[in-house]
């Protein structure tokens, strides 16, 4: 398999049918072979049933469902990334805030030797189709100030669209410990320390509705995680 696409899911029954259908339609037209892996992160709705139903009704691009009992988006993404054997792997959020077509450019960069290709809302050429609310933009700006010294040259560590060369990401993943929303920072930081090359590509980004990110609870936890990360080897 050339590519495995990880979709972390927590109570995503409302969005997954359209997300999976659109993703299958896109992937089946590409030159690379693909598989979709949905990681159910302890959902209390019909997320698992929907994925199982769609996996049996689709034969063009395989869809798999795996579980992750450890809470946190970082834990779910880590479980998905470590589950496969494809040449390339990566993840995007179920709300598809980043256009799926971005994957074409990402695969081109990976084929040319990049270790990671990440969508960036703050690179030159990026646009916002729909912006986040002001409180999240303010918190995001503060977060970027802190992370600028931790992941060199990367303007947006938090956009939920990242793809990797498997060998490079495995070396970083086995050392990563962060399980919450700040997991991207540790992952990219360790990837850089291993000599990996990270490419940012500008995107037309749309803020998704019904985000599971809570500004106060998850925002505070993310900054605490950054402080703890500073002490990691």
Secondary structure per residue as TSV (DSSP state, phi and psi in degrees):
chain	resnum	aa	ss	phi	psi
A	1	X	-	360.0	131.0
A	2	X	-	-75.0	-41.8
A	3	X	E	-140.8	135.0
A	4	X	E	-118.4	125.9
A	5	X	E	-102.7	119.7
A	6	X	E	-97.9	131.8
A	7	X	E	-122.5	104.3
A	8	X	E	-70.9	137.5
A	9	X	E	-138.7	125.3
A	10	X	S	-130.4	107.5
A	11	X	S	53.9	55.1
A	12	X	-	-109.0	26.2
A	13	X	H	-60.0	-31.7
A	14	X	H	-71.8	-32.6
A	15	X	H	-100.4	-25.4
A	16	X	H	-61.9	-39.2
A	17	X	H	-55.9	-47.7
A	18	X	H	-72.2	-37.6
A	19	X	H	-62.9	-47.0
A	20	X	H	-67.8	-40.6
A	21	X	H	-61.9	-45.8
A	22	X	H	-65.1	-40.6
A	23	X	H	-65.8	-43.1
A	24	X	H	-60.8	-45.8
A	25	X	H	-61.0	-37.0
A	26	X	H	-72.5	-47.9
A	27	X	H	-67.3	-32.9
A	28	X	T	-69.7	-14.6
A	29	X	T	-94.1	-2.9
A	30	X	S	-88.7	164.5
A	31	X	S	-81.0	-17.1
A	32	X	S	-94.7	148.7
A	33	X	-	-78.4	142.7
A	34	X	E	-139.8	156.3
A	35	X	E	-140.3	144.0
A	36	X	E	-106.4	132.6
A	37	X	E	-123.4	115.2
A	38	X	E	-96.2	127.4
A	39	X	E	-104.5	109.9
A	40	X	E	-82.0	111.7
A	41	X	-	-95.6	55.4
A	42	X	S	76.8	36.4
A	43	X	-	-64.3	147.7
A	44	X	S	-105.3	1.9
A	45	X	S	-107.0	-154.8
A	46	X	S	-92.7	23.8
A	47	X	H	-52.4	-51.4
A	48	X	H	-62.3	-43.4
A	49	X	H	-63.2	-39.8
A	50	X	H	-63.7	-44.6
A	51	X	H	-64.7	-43.9
A	52	X	H	-61.8	-42.0
A	53	X	H	-63.7	-43.4
A	54	X	H	-73.1	-27.0
A	55	X	H	-69.4	-32.3
A	56	X	H	-82.8	-23.1
A	57	X	H	-90.9	-3.8
A	58	X	-	-120.6	131.6
A	59	X	-	-119.6	-8.0
A	60	X	S	-79.6	-44.6
A	61	X	S	-127.9	115.2
A	62	X	E	-59.3	139.9
A	63	X	E	-120.7	127.2
A	64	X	E	-119.5	152.2
A	65	X	E	-120.9	127.2
A	66	X	E	-129.2	157.9
A	67	X	E	-104.7	159.8
A	68	X	-	-142.3	109.0
A	69	X	-	-79.1	-21.9
A	70	X	S	-76.7	124.8
A	71	X	-	-69.8	153.1
A	72	X	S	115.2	137.7
A	73	X	H	-60.5	-39.7
A	74	X	H	-59.9	-40.5
A	75	X	H	-64.7	-40.9
A	76	X	H	-66.2	-43.5
A	77	X	H	-64.5	-44.0
A	78	X	H	-59.9	-43.7
A	79	X	H	-59.5	-43.1
A	80	X	H	-68.9	-44.1
A	81	X	H	-64.3	-33.4
A	82	X	T	-85.6	-4.3
A	83	X	T	-85.6	-15.6
A	84	X	-	-113.4	-173.0
A	85	X	-	-136.9	11.2
A	86	X	-	-68.8	164.1
A	87	X	S	-65.0	-42.4
A	88	X	E	-125.1	151.3
A	89	X	E	-151.7	162.1
A	90	X	E	177.2	-174.7
A	91	X	E	-145.0	156.3
A	92	X	E	-145.2	159.7
A	93	X	-	-78.1	153.0
A	94	X	T	-65.1	-20.7
A	95	X	T	-77.8	-9.1
A	96	X	-	52.5	44.3
A	97	X	-	-62.3	-30.6
A	98	X	B	-95.8	130.0
A	99	X	-	-55.6	134.6
A	100	X	T	-62.3	-26.9
A	101	X	T	-61.3	-17.7
A	102	X	H	-58.6	-24.6
A	103	X	H	-63.2	-29.4
A	104	X	H	-61.8	-48.7
A	105	X	H	-64.8	-38.5
A	106	X	H	-61.0	-44.2
A	107	X	H	-66.3	-33.2
A	108	X	H	-64.7	-44.2
A	109	X	H	-65.3	-40.6
A	110	X	H	-64.5	-40.3
A	111	X	H	-64.6	-25.5
A	112	X	T	-90.2	5.9
A	113	X	T	111.3	2.2
A	114	X	-	-67.4	146.1
A	115	X	S	-82.1	-35.2
A	116	X	E	-146.7	142.9
A	117	X	E	-127.2	121.4
A	118	X	E	-125.9	140.7
A	119	X	E	-71.1	143.7
A	120	X	E	-133.1	127.4
A	121	X	S	-85.2	-6.1
A	122	X	S	-123.8	7.2
A	123	X	S	-79.4	152.8
A	124	X	T	-54.9	131.6
A	125	X	T	100.5	-12.2
A	126	X	-	-74.4	151.2
A	127	X	E	-135.8	157.0
A	128	X	E	-110.1	111.6
A	129	X	E	-70.9	-42.6
A	130	X	E	-141.4	121.5
A	131	X	-	-80.5	159.2
A	132	X	-	-72.3	164.1
A	133	X	-	-65.4	158.7
A	134	X	H	-58.2	-40.5
A	135	X	H	-62.4	-37.5
A	136	X	H	-74.0	-34.5
A	137	X	H	-65.4	-39.3
A	138	X	H	-66.2	-46.2
A	139	X	H	-62.7	-38.6
A	140	X	H	-63.7	-38.7
A	141	X	H	-63.6	-43.2
A	142	X	H	-64.5	-39.4
A	143	X	H	-62.5	-41.1
A	144	X	H	-65.8	-34.9
A	145	X	H	-61.8	-43.7
A	146	X	H	-68.8	-42.2
A	147	X	H	-79.4	-13.5
A	148	X	T	-60.4	-30.0
A	149	X	T	-89.8	-8.1
A	150	X	T	-97.3	-34.2
A	151	X	S	-125.4	98.6
A	152	X	T	-67.2	131.8
A	153	X	T	78.1	1.8
A	154	X	-	-102.7	123.1
A	155	X	S	-87.3	-22.2
A	156	X	-	-143.3	95.7
A	157	X	S	-81.4	-14.3
A	158	X	-	-105.8	-4.9
A	159	X	-	-62.1	131.9
A	160	X	S	-82.9	49.4
A	161	X	E	-148.3	101.5
A	162	X	E	-142.4	134.2
A	163	X	E	-133.0	150.0
A	164	X	E	-140.4	155.9
A	165	X	E	-79.3	129.8
A	166	X	H	-60.9	-42.5
A	167	X	H	-58.9	-41.6
A	168	X	H	-67.1	-42.6
A	169	X	H	-74.6	-30.2
A	170	X	H	-63.9	-40.7
A	171	X	H	-62.5	-35.9
A	172	X	H	-78.3	-37.1
A	173	X	H	-66.6	-39.2
A	174	X	T	-66.8	-18.0
A	175	X	T	-96.8	-17.3
A	176	X	-	-72.3	143.3
A	177	X	-	-123.5	-18.7
A	178	X	-	-73.8	132.9
A	179	X	-	-112.5	-12.6
A	180	X	S	-90.4	-156.1
A	181	X	T	-71.0	-13.9
A	182	X	T	-89.8	7.5
A	183	X	H	-60.9	-31.4
A	184	X	H	-56.9	-39.0
A	185	X	H	-64.1	-48.2
A	186	X	H	-63.5	-41.2
A	187	X	H	-60.9	-48.9
A	188	X	H	-68.4	-36.0
A	189	X	H	-63.2	-46.5
A	190	X	H	-67.3	-35.5
A	191	X	H	-61.7	-43.9
A	192	X	H	-63.6	-41.5
A	193	X	H	-63.9	-26.0
A	194	X	T	-84.9	3.3
A	195	X	T	90.0	10.5
A	196	X	-	-72.4	147.2
A	197	X	-	-101.7	123.0
A	198	X	E	-106.0	127.0
A	199	X	E	-109.1	128.7
A	200	X	E	-101.0	135.9
A	201	X	E	-123.6	135.2
A	202	X	E	-69.1	148.7
A	203	X	-	-138.7	161.4
A	204	X	E	-96.0	103.6
A	205	X	E	-103.3	140.0
A	206	X	E	-121.7	123.6
A	207	X	-	-64.9	125.7
A	208	X	-	-82.4	147.5
A	209	X	S	-82.4	160.3
A	210	X	S	59.2	38.6
A	211	X	-	-64.5	144.6
A	212	X	S	-82.9	-5.5
A	213	X	-	-77.4	123.3
A	214	X	-	-102.1	122.2
A	215	X	H	-54.5	-47.1
A	216	X	H	-79.1	-57.4
A	217	X	H	-60.6	-54.4
A	218	X	H	-76.7	-29.7
A	219	X	H	-64.3	-47.2
A	220	X	H	-63.4	-44.3
A	221	X	H	-61.0	-35.9
A	222	X	H	-68.5	-40.9
A	223	X	H	-68.8	-36.0
A	224	X	H	-62.7	-41.4
A	225	X	H	-63.1	-37.0
A	226	X	H	-63.4	-42.0
A	227	X	H	-62.5	-41.0
A	228	X	H	-67.3	-34.9
A	229	X	H	-63.0	-32.1
A	230	X	T	-61.4	-23.9
A	231	X	T	-94.6	-4.8
A	232	X	-	-75.7	148.9
A	233	X	-	-69.3	360.0
